[in-house]
Amino acid sequence: MARLLSASRAASIVGVPRGKIQKHIQNGELASFEGKVKLSQLIKLYPDSQFEKDDMSEKIEGFLANALKRARYAKFQSLNTPDTATLATRVAALSKELSQTKSDLYHYEQLFAQLNGHLASMITNDTAPDNPNLYKTLQQWLNHTEKNLATNRLDIDSLIRRDDFLRIMAAQVHIEPSGLEYFVEGKNSILEAGLTTGSALNYGCSNGNCGKCKAKLLTGQIEKIKHHEYVFSNAEKSQNYFLMCSNTAVTDIEIEAEIADSENDIPQQALTTKVKKIDQVSKHVTVLTVKTQRTNRLRFLAGQEVTLTLNDKISKTLSIASCPCDESIIQFHIENIHSTFNDYVINTLKPNDNVKITGPSGHFVLNTDSTKPIIFIAVNTGFAPIKSLIENALSLEVAEYIHFYWINTQADKPYLHNVCRAWHDALDNFKYTAMNVAHLCQNATPNQEVFSACLSNLIKEHADLANVDIYSSIPESLTEFANTFFIAQGLEAEQIHFTNG
């Protein structure tokens, strides 16, 4: 019986972004069966994806390293491993599956042996009807195929062992009808695990009171890890409804739950945050970081903006520069240019001061249905929404490949150059190009001539520009020019996304 894997599980096993597996499916390189792919086909595409050694401790170390790399954020640098009861349940499920597989294997081996024996008997006794050579050819093909299967068995076995190991260490959540998938480690709640990937799950209080994170269990086993005050109706109980914030996944599960498909699904919110820190990262830019209450976090999509109010009277709308994967920590990039708001942040605001936030708003968000490579473009502090989008795209693994171009008119290096360099060095599917044009610009906004030269360099690196999605955070004065430029390269309107940075 063929082993079927979800796109997320397949990507984890062979160590590629989920978007790459989805692209294989779209291109017909991997057949999909109800959204899942065959392990045998996966090994043909990735023949080198196998453990070099069988020592379990080395496998565990590799798993932990991959988990940390996938998390990408410092707060996840201690892996949450399953407890003994959860491990026992998962091992029991795998044991049951192994028993069934062995039974099926014995059945097919007997069938193969009987077929081969029957063919041999017909050929030996000259009782093969019509064309004896045809039966001899069939027997030769069967024997040849059996040898090939035996040769490839070790490669397949290595991926099966990896799949089994991952299934023991982390449970997978599959959400209908969106098709969203992610993994739950240790005793993390199903909600928290989803939020840390940047998924736009529906929720409210996060502590079991509001019921907004309720979901319907379709298959698999969950465990309650936290008391909740929300009371389900008898009808909801009979349909296996539960709260994602109060339960963890013991085995792989399928659930039915609401997620935000677009910015229109995110409610308007008003909350008071506390200043966590204020960092002047360069002479041109200050980074403001605020923290929300755990029970009143900000729901937003990467790339959106909010309005900040200081001292109950000074307001400004800014793009969020952080990922929705941690909605309690929100970052903003503020240019060190004179204005009432900017001066207050730089000279007066201090840690633990209140900052009121209302929002979110804006349509500059990821198209998570697309698996095309992504090109991000930012000018100066236009990096803020781009940073949010990049972190979200990396967390969700929606793109096979990402290339970020940062056009800088203010200094030799962009203000968070090292952050982008770290992504570039650590991730195989991410490339970063810094474009310093300060010597060509008389002010912070590059003119069309300078901007056109930057785009021309971009074209040289991307011959098939029509097969990408482009997200640009650039001055409004360049938007029309850029749009015309990209359409001339063969891009469709839905592939081009702008915000004014």
Secondary structure as UniProt FT lines:
FT   STRAND          4..6
FT   HELIX           7..14
FT   HELIX           18..26
FT   TURN            27..28
FT   STRAND          32..33
FT   TURN            34..35
FT   STRAND          36..38
FT   HELIX           39..45
FT   TURN            47..48
FT   HELIX           56..71
FT   HELIX           74..76
FT   HELIX           84..124
FT   TURN            125..126
FT   HELIX           132..169
FT   STRAND          170..176
FT   TURN            177..178
FT   STRAND          181..185
FT   TURN            186..187
FT   HELIX           190..195
FT   TURN            196..198
FT   TURN            212..213
FT   STRAND          214..219
FT   STRAND          222..224
FT   HELIX           234..238
FT   TURN            239..240
FT   STRAND          241..243
FT   HELIX           244..246
FT   STRAND          247..249
FT   STRAND          253..256
FT   HELIX           263..265
FT   STRAND          269..280
FT   STRAND          285..291
FT   TURN            294..295
FT   TURN            302..303
FT   STRAND          305..310
FT   TURN            311..313
FT   STRAND          314..319
FT   HELIX           324..326
FT   TURN            327..328
FT   STRAND          329..335
FT   HELIX           340..347
FT   TURN            351..352
FT   STRAND          354..361
FT   TURN            368..369
FT   STRAND          374..379
FT   HELIX           380..382
FT   HELIX           383..396
FT   STRAND          402..408
FT   TURN            415..416
FT   HELIX           417..426
FT   TURN            428..429
FT   STRAND          430..436
FT   HELIX           438..440
FT   HELIX           448..461
FT   TURN            463..464
FT   HELIX           465..467
FT   STRAND          469..474
FT   HELIX           476..488
FT   TURN            489..490
FT   HELIX           493..495
FT   STRAND          496..500
//
